[in-house]
């Protein structure tokens, strides 16, 4: 309590008044009053479902005080203060800072992540990868540990804005393992009248000739006909449809530190690719 050490325990139950009882180990428990269970509970900006959903899950907290109960001393806990402490540190992180995160929820428009102590943010679907996906579930799973980059902060609203695609590498970095003449697996990400877009890596896709019966999301084998860095293109030929398989783990080309500028396209490329400048 005196050192304001950040601790973690499991929420055992939520009582009728929406206070949490938290396990401290060795049979001991702490008491977390409703107003201390999360940022925004006291003013109503956070709904009580945020308290109920913590039961059976870990919660971070600071020890706020000690109180007597039934002849014993019970620690009074505050998750709200732990969250505020974490949020203050995150708001001080400059744009471009790489952070660890855990995926908590997926929606068609983006992935919600926990940055620590229950401080949440969202990665918009357009910022997840260069290769377009129909839903964040094509790239992430709930509970998955990932990396993210601070895109911007709003101190007044207490919000952190994130991006992710920059960590998955440039065109050149993703194209490096491939050579013309190889046959490799890929995922169908788009079907147009002029061809089929096949994803070979989260930040790398090529165009194949139309192939009958294909649908978006199909896993296929493709023959690499040509790799053209100056046009940022891969020419592919669909060999056949493959059985479904779980996606491989994400490969991060950057895992820590801070980015100031990221450019997807290779030097000398005639096409304009994605580019991010992190201004602080």
N, C-alpha and C positions, 0 to 999 in steps of 0.2 A: 504493500500500500504506500509506504513512504517513498519508495523508488519509482512508483508508477510503472511497474513491470507489466508488460503485455502478456496475458495468460490465455489459455484456451481450455475449455471443458465441454462436456456434452449436456445439452438441455434435456433434463429427465422428464419434465412435465410442465404444462402451463395451467395455472389454477383458474378458478372461475373469474378472477379479477384481471386475468391476463398478465400475471407476474410469472416469471420463469424460475424454476428450481434447477440449479446447475450442479452437476457432479464435479467435485474437486479432487476425486481420487481417494482411495483408502476409506471409503464409506462416508466421507464428509461431503456436505453440500453447501452451496451458497444461494443467496436470495437476490434475484434481479427484479426490481420494481418495474412495472409496466412502462413508465416514462423513461426508463434507462435501457430498454431492450433494443432500441434502434433510433438513429437520427430521424427526426420528423414525426415520431409517435406523439410527442407532447403537443405539437401544434396541429396535428391532424393531416400533415402532408404525406405521411406514411400510414397505410392502413394496417389494422390489427392482424391481417392475414400474414404479415411479415413476422409477427410474434408466433402465431400458431404453427407456421411452417418450420420453425426452428427446432421443434420437439424431435428428439432422436438424432439431432445433428450437432456438430461442433459449433461453439460460439466463442468469439474472442471477447475479452473484457479486461477492465482494470478493477482492482479492489477499491471500492469507494468509501468503505467504512466498516465498522463492526457493530453488531447489535445483539442484544440478549434475546434468547428465545427458548422457552421451556428449560431454563436452567443451564443453557449452553450458549457459547458465543458463535454467531453465524455471520460470515462475511457478507457484506452488502456489495453487489457487483454492478458495474456499468458497462454495457456494450456501447451505449451512445458515446461515451467519452473515448473509448477505444477507436470507434469509427471516426470521430472528429479528429483525433490525433493522426490517424492514417490519412484522412482526407487532406488535412493541412499539409502533410508531407508531399502528397501527390500533387497538390496545387502548386507547390514550390518546384516540382520537377520541370525542367525546361522542355519545350517542344523538341521532339526527336528522341526523347529518352525511351529506351527499351525496358519494358516491364514484364514480369511474369503475371499470368492471369489464369483463371479457371472458368471454363464455360459453364454457365448456370441455366441458360434458357435460350431457345432458338425460335425465331419468328421469320416469316418470309422476307422481312425487310432488314434483318440483321441478327447478330449474335450478342446476347447479354453475357457479361463476364464479371467475375469478382476479382478485384484488384488487391484484396486483403481486408480482413476485419469486416467483411460484408459491404465494403464500398463498391458500388457497381457502376458499370459503364456499358456502352454498346459499340460494337463495330458494325457499321453499315455494310450491307451486302456488297456494295460497290468498292469497299475498301478491304475486302477479305482476300481477294486474289486478282491477278491480271486476267486470267482465264475466267470467263463468265460462268456463273453457276445458277441453277434455277432456284436454289434454296440453300441457306447456310448449312443445312444438314449434309449437303454434298461435300463439305469440307471439315466440319466440326461435329463433335458429339458432346452431349451434356456430361459434365464431369471431367472433360479433357483439359489437361494442362497445356497452355499455349504461351506464346510471346506476343506482345502488342507494342505499338509505338504511340507515344503521346503526340497527337496531332495539334491539339489546342486545349486551353483551359478557360473556364469562365468562373472567376473567383466569386463574383456576385451571386451566381446561382449554385456555386459549389459543384460544378460539373467538369468531368474529364472527357475529352473527345479522343477517340483512338482510331488507328489504322493498323493494317496487318500485312498488306500485300508487299510492302517494301522489304520485309524480312525473308520473303520467299525467293529472292534473287532476281537478277536482271535477265534479259533475253540470253545474253552470251553465257552467263553462269548456268542457266537451265539447259541450253543447247549443247554445252560442252561434252556431256557423256554420249551423245548420239553421232552417228556417222551415216552417210548415204550407203545403202545396201543392207542396213540393219532391218530386222522385223521386230517390232516391239508392241506391247499392249498400250491401249489408250481408251479414252472415254468420249463418246459422242456428246458434244456440247451444243451443237447447232446444225440444223439442216436447211440449206438454202437451195434455190433452183440451180445455182452455179457450183455447188459442192457441199461437202460435209466438214464441219470444224471438229477436229479431234484433239482432245487434251492429252498431252504426253506427260505433263507435270502441272502442278497448280498455277505456275506462271509461264506455261509454254503450251501453245496450241498450233496446229498446222491445218492445212486445207487438203482434203482428199476428194477424189472424183466421186460423184453420186454412186451409191450402192443400194440395190433394192432391199426393202424390208427393214432398213435401219430406223431406230427411234432414239430420241434424246435420252441419254443415260445408259445406252447400251455400251458394254465393254467389248472392244474389238481388237484384233491384231492388225497392224498396219506396216506396210513396207515403206521405208524412207527413200524416196526417189531423189530428193535434192535438199540441201540446206543452203539458204541464201542470206547471209548476215546483212549484206548491203540493203536488202529489202525486208529484212526481219521476217523471212518466210520459210516454212517447211512444206515441201510438196510430198504428199502421202498417197498411198494406194491401200484401200481396205482389202485385207486378205480374207477375213471371216469374223463371225461373231463369237465371242468367248463367253463362258459361263460367268455369272456375277461373282464378285470377290470383294472383300472389305478393302477400302482404300489404304494404301501404305501410309506409314507415319509421315507427318509433315517434315520436310527438310528445311531447316532454318540456316540461311547463309550468314545471318547476323543474329546473335543471341543476347547480346548485352551491350552496354555503352550508350552512345548518343549519335544519332544521324543528324546531319545538317542539310544534305542534299542527296537525292536519289533519282537516277535516270535509268529507265528500263531499256531504251534502245541502245544498240552498239554504236561506237564512234564511227562516223562516216555513213551511217544509215540514212537513206533518202526518205524514210518515213518518220513521222513524229510519234513517239510512244509516250507512255505514262511517265510523268515526272512529278516529284514532290520536293518542295523547298520548305524546310522547317524553320519558320520565323519565330523568334522568341521576343 
